[in-house]
Amino acid sequence: MNLGITYYFLLFMIYSVAGWLLEVTCKYIDYKKFINRGFLIGPYCPIYGFGAVLITFLLYRYEEDPIVLFLMTILICGALEYFTSWAMEKIFKARWWDYSKRKFNLDGRICLGTLVPFGVFGLILTYITNPFLLNCLNNANLIVLNTIAVILFIIYIVDNIISTIIILGFRKTTITIGRKESADNTEEITKKVKEILAQKSWGYKRLIDAFPSLETIKIRIKEITDEVKENVNELKENINEKAEDIKNAINDKKEDVKNTIASKTEMMRNTFNEKK
């Protein structure tokens, strides 16, 4: 779809806010209290915005075939959610959501129960919300739209910077606690990390509230320990192989020496007999 960058960014922000409203509503139903969902402080969840932009940009060509559109939306949004989960876990040392207890999940990062709603979301976006939103944007003054987009972009960037600093502080706390734990107990590390962060600024408290099921992953020190153990085991195997080779070589030499001695003895015996 041939849209300008202003249109794409405004669609991104609109769907990010819509995704935030959806997340807040779902968590209110689960926990009976308001939870400001998402990594960012503002009322938006970028993963929904990115998903919406990808659907708008890549899948408009399938709008004549709802089934293909549904399946392609599942594929794209599923890949986006999986990669986001993987990247956030690697960067910030935490599993921010986990579907391991749900049926038909892949590594706990995505599951069928969320993929199907993604497909429905793609249909609603393509046939209902996008036509309405794009019509509204087309009827608005372009200068006003650009001004709004610039202001929102600045707010969004500042929010990303502040939130990244907070999450990096979370990562630092996670690693520090993990290195102090002799037993690599994920639940215990998670508990201690939350206790420490709860005593810090509002931003850290918000992060904990935003992800009630957040679980710190096993810390890098555990990864290093496993790597060392693997290297030691590999070294042991190499030493055992070398020792076996040396043992076989010694046995072969011993056999050769025995054969040589036996041969020499036989020759001397024969020589002695001939002289007699």
C-alpha positions in Angstrom: 0.0 0.0 0.0 1.5 3.3 -1.1 1.2 5.5 2.0 3.5 8.2 3.3 5.7 7.8 6.3 3.4 10.1 8.3 0.4 7.9 7.6 2.3 4.7 8.6 3.6 6.3 11.8 0.1 7.6 12.8 -1.3 4.1 12.1 1.5 2.7 14.2 0.6 5.0 17.2 -3.1 4.4 16.9 -2.8 0.6 16.9 -0.2 0.8 19.7 -2.7 2.7 21.8 -5.5 0.3 20.9 -3.2 -2.7 21.8 -2.4 -1.0 25.2 -6.2 -0.6 25.9 -6.7 -4.3 25.0 -3.9 -5.4 27.3 -5.1 -3.2 30.2 -8.6 -4.5 29.8 -7.5 -8.1 29.8 -5.2 -7.6 32.9 -8.0 -5.8 34.7 -10.2 -8.8 34.2 -7.4 -11.1 35.4 -6.1 -9.1 38.4 -9.1 -6.8 39.2 -6.9 -3.7 39.1 -5.4 -1.2 36.6 -2.0 -2.3 35.2 -0.1 -0.1 32.9 1.0 -2.7 30.4 4.0 -2.6 28.1 7.7 -1.8 28.3 7.1 1.9 27.8 5.7 4.4 30.2 3.1 5.9 27.8 -0.2 4.3 27.0 0.9 2.2 24.0 2.2 -1.2 23.2 4.5 -1.0 20.1 4.3 -4.7 19.2 0.6 -4.1 18.2 1.7 -1.0 16.2 4.4 -2.9 14.4 2.1 -5.8 13.7 -0.5 -3.4 12.2 2.0 -1.7 10.0 3.4 -5.0 8.7 -0.1 -6.2 7.9 -1.0 -2.9 6.2 2.3 -2.8 4.2 2.7 -6.5 3.3 -0.8 -8.0 3.2 -3.0 -5.5 1.4 -2.5 -7.6 -1.8 -4.5 -10.5 -0.1 -7.6 -8.4 0.8 -9.6 -10.2 -1.9 -8.9 -13.6 -0.2 -9.8 -13.5 3.5 -8.5 -17.1 4.2 -5.0 -16.3 2.9 -5.1 -13.0 4.7 -6.0 -14.7 7.9 -3.2 -17.3 7.6 -0.6 -14.7 6.5 -1.5 -12.5 9.4 -1.0 -15.4 11.8 2.4 -16.1 10.2 3.7 -12.5 10.3 2.4 -11.7 13.8 3.5 -15.0 15.2 7.0 -14.4 13.8 7.0 -10.9 15.3 5.9 -12.0 18.7 8.4 -14.9 18.7 11.3 -12.7 17.7 10.4 -10.0 20.2 10.2 -12.5 23.0 13.6 -14.0 22.0 15.3 -10.6 21.6 14.0 -9.2 24.9 15.1 -12.3 26.7 18.6 -12.2 25.3 19.1 -8.5 25.8 17.4 -8.0 29.2 17.8 -11.5 30.8 14.1 -12.0 31.5 11.2 -14.0 30.1 8.5 -11.3 29.7 5.7 -13.6 28.8 5.5 -17.4 28.8 2.9 -19.6 27.1 4.6 -22.8 28.2 1.5 -23.9 30.2 -0.8 -23.4 27.2 -1.5 -26.0 24.5 0.2 -25.8 21.1 2.9 -23.4 22.1 6.4 -23.0 20.6 9.1 -22.5 23.2 6.6 -20.7 25.4 6.9 -17.6 23.1 3.9 -18.1 20.9 0.8 -20.3 21.1 -2.3 -21.1 19.1 -4.5 -19.3 21.6 -2.9 -16.0 20.7 -2.2 -16.7 17.0 -5.8 -17.2 16.1 -6.8 -13.8 17.5 -4.0 -12.3 15.5 -5.6 -13.7 12.4 -8.9 -12.2 13.3 -7.2 -8.9 14.1 -5.8 -8.9 10.5 -9.2 -9.3 9.1 -10.7 -6.5 11.2 -7.8 -4.2 10.4 -8.0 -4.8 6.7 -11.8 -4.6 6.2 -12.9 -2.3 8.9 -10.5 -0.2 10.9 -7.9 0.7 8.2 -10.5 1.9 5.7 -12.0 4.1 8.4 -8.7 5.5 9.7 -7.2 6.1 6.3 -10.4 7.9 5.2 -10.1 10.1 8.3 -6.4 10.8 7.7 -7.1 11.6 4.0 -9.7 14.2 5.0 -7.4 15.9 7.6 -5.0 18.7 6.9 -1.6 17.4 5.9 0.3 20.1 7.9 -1.7 19.2 11.0 -1.0 15.5 10.5 2.7 16.2 10.1 2.8 18.4 13.2 1.0 15.7 15.3 3.3 13.0 14.0 6.4 15.0 14.9 5.1 15.7 18.4 4.2 12.1 19.0 7.5 10.9 17.5 9.4 13.0 20.0 7.4 11.8 22.9 7.8 8.2 21.7 11.6 8.5 21.4 12.0 10.1 24.8 9.8 7.4 26.3 12.0 4.7 24.7 15.1 6.3 26.1 13.8 6.5 29.6 12.2 3.0 29.5 15.4 1.5 28.1 17.4 3.0 31.0 14.9 1.5 33.5 15.0 -1.9 31.8 18.8 -1.9 31.7 18.8 -1.2 35.4 16.5 -4.2 35.8 19.0 -6.3 33.8 21.9 -5.2 35.9 20.0 -6.1 39.1 19.1 -9.5 37.6 22.7 -10.3 36.8 24.0 -9.1 40.2 21.5 -11.2 42.1 22.1 -14.2 39.8 25.8 -14.1 40.5 25.2 -14.0 44.3 23.0 -17.1 44.2 24.9 -20.3 44.7 21.9 -22.3 43.7 20.7 -21.3 40.2 17.1 -21.0 41.3 15.1 -19.0 38.8 12.1 -18.4 41.1 14.3 -17.3 44.0 16.3 -14.9 41.8 13.0 -13.5 40.4 11.7 -12.9 43.9 14.8 -11.1 45.1 15.0 -9.0 41.9 11.4 -7.9 42.4 12.0 -7.1 46.1 15.0 -4.9 45.2 13.3 -3.1 42.3 10.2 -2.5 44.4 12.3 -0.3 46.7 13.5 1.8 43.7 11.8 4.5 41.7 8.3 4.5 40.3 9.6 3.4 36.9 10.9 0.1 38.3 7.7 -0.5 40.2 5.7 0.1 37.1 7.7 -2.5 35.2 7.1 -5.1 37.8 3.3 -4.3 37.8 3.2 -4.3 34.0 4.5 -7.9 33.9 3.1 -9.8 36.9 4.2 -13.1 35.5 7.7 -11.8 34.7 10.4 -14.4 35.4 14.1 -13.7 35.3 15.9 -16.3 33.2 18.9 -18.3 34.4 21.8 -15.8 34.6 24.8 -15.6 32.4 27.0 -17.2 35.2 25.0 -20.4 34.8 25.6 -20.2 31.1 29.3 -19.8 31.7 29.3 -22.7 34.2 27.6 -25.0 31.7 30.1 -23.9 29.0 33.0 -24.7 31.3 31.5 -28.1 32.2 31.0 -28.9 28.5 34.6 -27.9 27.8 35.9 -30.0 30.7 33.9 -33.0 29.5 35.2 -32.6 26.0 38.7 -32.3 27.4 38.2 -35.5 29.4 37.0 -37.3 26.3 40.0 -36.2 24.3 42.3 -37.3 27.1 40.6 -40.7 27.3 40.9 -41.1 23.6 44.6 -40.1 23.6 45.2 -42.5 26.5 43.5 -45.3 24.7 45.6 -44.6 21.6 48.8 -44.6 23.6 47.7 -47.8 25.4 47.1 -49.5 22.1 50.4 -48.2 20.7 52.2 -49.6 23.8 50.5 -53.0 23.4 51.4 -53.1 19.8 55.0 -52.3 20.6 55.1 -54.9 23.3 53.7 -57.5 20.9 56.3 -56.5 18.3 59.1 -56.8 20.9 57.8 -60.2 22.0 57.7 -61.4 18.4 61.2 -60.0 17.7 62.6 -61.7 20.9 60.8 -65.0 20.0 62.2 -64.8 16.5 65.7 -64.1 17.6 65.5 -66.9 20.2 64.3 -69.3 17.6 67.1 -68.4 15.2 69.7 -68.8 17.9 68.3 -72.2 18.9 68.4 -73.3 15.3 71.9 -72.0 14.8 73.0 -73.8 18.0 71.4 -77.1 16.9 73.1 -76.9 13.5 76.5 -76.5 15.1 75.9 -79.5 17.3 
